[in-house]
Amino acid sequence: MARTRNPAVRSMLIDRAAQLLRERAPVTLRGLVAGTEVSTMAVYTHFDGMDGLWRAVRQEGFTRLAARLDEVPVTEDPVRDLSALGSAYLAHALAEPHLYRVMFDPGFDLEDAAAADATLERLVTAAASARDLGRFRPDIDPLELATQSWTIGHGLAGLVATGPLPRELLANGVPLLTALFVAAGDDPQVCAGSVRAGWRVT
């Protein structure tokens, strides 16, 4: 008999896993369905077991990140946009630290790796626009610069959102990104203004 899959139940189980992670509670079959109207078989029906659930939880982290990045408007200042995307990345990590930890767990594959890669592509597009507008040197590789920018955000997230350091450290994103973009060819004063305009994490 074919399994009947209910999208609402699938979403509920992912949210339950995220909640247990947030509470630092064990993510078990019984814990996932405790207090719900579904049985432990729902995990097998919707995910083919716990490994499938973990893949879905990882994917959910990137899905929520993509939604947050989509809220960042594209402006006529792509350097500002790059900074705003980095700021949105950090905001996601701060809001969803439990999912953020799982997003980068290599122990489980993603359901859709291309969708996860698309989050970085937003930064690549902004970097290419900045290069094409003459803010960065013509020889700058947008993917390399976007990756370097992402690395700064990821490092700060690891130290603050899921690490031991205070939120005040997030202010370091402004000088770090400014130094990166100036090294790529941007004017120091113009760059500093663009980065400050985009960086809204406090």
N, C-alpha and C positions, 0 to 999 in steps of 0.2 A: 504494500500500500504506500502510495506517495505521501511524503510528509507535507502537512499543511503549514506554511510559513506565514506568520503575521508580522508585517513590518513594525507594528507598534510594540510587539513583544521583543523583537530584535533590538529596537532602539532602547527599550526599557532595560534589557540585560546589559547593554553597553554602558548605559548611565549608572546602573547598579555597580558595575565593575569600577567605574570611575569614582563613584562614591566611596566604595570600600578602600580604594587606593588613597583617597583623600583622608579617610579616617585611619589610615595605616592598619587596616584590618586585613586578615587573610582573604584572598579571593578564591573561594571554594565554590563547588557546585551548590552546596546547601546555603552558603552565605549569599549567593547570587539570587536565589529564589525565596529566601526567608521573608515572610510578610507579604508575599505576592500570591497571585492566584494561578501561577504556573508551576510545573514540576521541574525537576532537574533535567528531564528529557528535553526540555525546551532548548537547552544549550546545545544538544546534539542535533535537534531539528534545525536550528538556525545557524549553527556554526560548525557542526560536525565534531564538537568536542571543545575542550579548553584551549587547545592551540589555535583553533579557528577564532575563538573569542578574543584571544590576545591580538591576533592579526587585525581583527575588526576594531579593537580599542586603539591600537597604533594608528590605524587609518582615520579613526574619528579625531584623533589629535590633529592630524594634517588637514582634515576637513574643516575643523573649527579655525585652524590657522588661516586657511585659504579664505574663509568667510571674513575674518578680521582684516586680512590684506585687501580684500575687495572693497572694504569701506574706505580705503585710502584713496582720495581723489587724485587724478592725474592733472597736474598743473603745468604752467609754462616754465616752471623751474624744476627740471629733473633732478638736480642735486638735492633740493628740498624734498622731492618725492622719495629719493633713495633714503634719506634720513627718516622720513615719516614711515616708510616701510619697515625700517629697522626698529623704530619705536613701536609699531604695531606688533612686530614679532615679540618684543619684550613684554608688551601688554598681554599678549596671549600666554606667555610663559608664567607671568605673575598671576593671571586669572585662573589658569588651568595647570598648576604645577604638578598635579597627580598625573594628568595626561601627558604633560611635557616630558616627564621622566620616561614614560613608555614609548613615546614617539621615536626615540633614538636607541631603543633596545634592539641590538642586532640579532637577538635570539629568536625573533619571529619575523617572518616576511610580512610585507605589506600586501593588502588585498589589491591595491592599484598603485604601483610605484610611480607611474607616470603622473598621477594626480598629485603625489607628494612633490615630484620634481617641478611641477607647475608653480609651486609657491616660490621657488628660487627664480623662476623665469620672470616673475614680476620685477625683481631687482635687476635682472639682466636687461630687460627692456628699458628701465629707467637709466641704467648706466650707458646703454647704447644711445639713448636720446641725448644725454649730457655730452657724450663724445661728438655726436653729429652736430650739436649746437655750438661746438667749440669750447665747451667748459673743460673738457678733458682732451689730452693729446690724441692725435689721430691714430697713434700706434697702440692705444689702450685696448685691451681685450675685455669687452663687457662682462663676459662670464667670469673671468679671473677677478675683476674688480668687485663684481656682485658677491662672489664667494668670500672675498676678503671682508667686505662689509658685513656679510652674514656671520662670519667668524667672530667679529667684534660683538654683535648682538648675542650670539650663542655663548660667548665667554662671559658676558655680563649676566646672562640668564642663569648660567651654571653657578655663578658666584652669589647671586642674589635670590632668584626665584627658587632654586633648589639647593642653595648653598648657605654658608654661614654668615655672609657679609650683609651689611645694612643697605636699605634702598637708596641711601644717599650716594652710594657708589655709582648708581645709574647715570648721574650727571657726567661721569667720565666719558659717556658716549659722545658728547659734543666735541671735546678736543681730539678724541681718537678718530672719529669719522672725519673731522676737519683735516687732520694730519694726513689721513689716507687720501682724501680727495685733492688736497693741495699737491701731494706727491704725484697725483695723476694728471696735474696740469692746471687745476683751477686757481683762480685768483684768491689769495688768502683772505682778504676782507670780504669779498663777495661770498666766498665759500662759507665763512663763519656765520654770516647772516642766514644763508640758506639752511645750514645744518640746524641752527637754533630754531628756525621757523618750523622745521619738520620734527625735531626731537621733542616729544611731549611727555615722555615717561618721567615720573617723579617718585 
